[in-house]
């Protein structure tokens, strides 16, 4: 996932499964400008996952299907 941050900031990444349970939680440091975030779902079973990134200057919500 790629996004732009207007300033250096930290964000929280939450990965939730189909039932809404948090299966991964990380705090990431975002630099001013474009940033790339990699989420590894390798050990997770196939299904629908929601990615939520929240910070002072970030808010993203994505749905990902792992086959």
C-alpha positions in Angstrom: 0.0 0.0 0.0 1.3 3.5 -0.8 0.3 6.8 0.6 1.4 10.4 1.1 2.0 12.0 4.5 2.1 15.8 4.9 4.6 15.4 7.8 6.7 13.0 9.8 4.2 11.1 12.0 3.5 7.7 13.5 0.4 5.6 12.6 -1.2 2.5 13.8 -1.9 -0.4 11.4 -4.7 -2.8 12.3 -5.4 -5.9 10.3 -8.8 -7.5 11.1 -10.2 -10.8 10.0 -13.8 -11.5 8.7 -15.1 -11.6 12.2 -13.6 -8.2 13.0 -11.0 -9.5 15.3 -7.6 -7.8 15.2 -5.0 -10.3 14.0 -2.1 -7.9 13.6 -1.3 -4.6 15.1 1.7 -2.4 14.5 2.9 1.1 15.0 4.7 2.5 12.0 6.7 5.7 11.5 5.7 7.6 8.4 8.1 10.1 6.8 6.9 13.3 5.1 6.1 12.5 1.5 5.3 9.2 -0.1 5.5 6.0 2.0 5.0 2.4 1.2 3.5 0.0 3.7 3.8 -3.8 3.3 1.4 -6.1 5.1 2.3 -9.8 5.2 -0.7 -12.1 5.4 1.4 -15.2 4.7 0.5 -17.1 7.8 -3.2 -16.1 7.8 -5.9 -18.4 6.3 -7.6 -17.3 3.0 -10.4 -14.9 3.5 -11.4 -11.2 3.6 -9.2 -8.9 5.7 -9.7 -5.2 6.6 -6.7 -2.9 6.9 -7.1 0.2 9.0 -4.4 2.8 9.2 -5.0 5.6 11.7 -2.8 8.5 12.7 -3.0 12.2 13.3 -2.8 12.9 9.6 -3.7 9.5 8.1 -6.9 7.5 7.9 -7.2 4.7 5.4 -9.5 1.7 5.3 -9.0 -1.1 2.8 -10.4 -4.5 2.2 -8.1 -7.3 0.9 -9.0 -10.8 -0.2 -6.4 -13.4 0.4 -6.8 -16.5 -1.8 
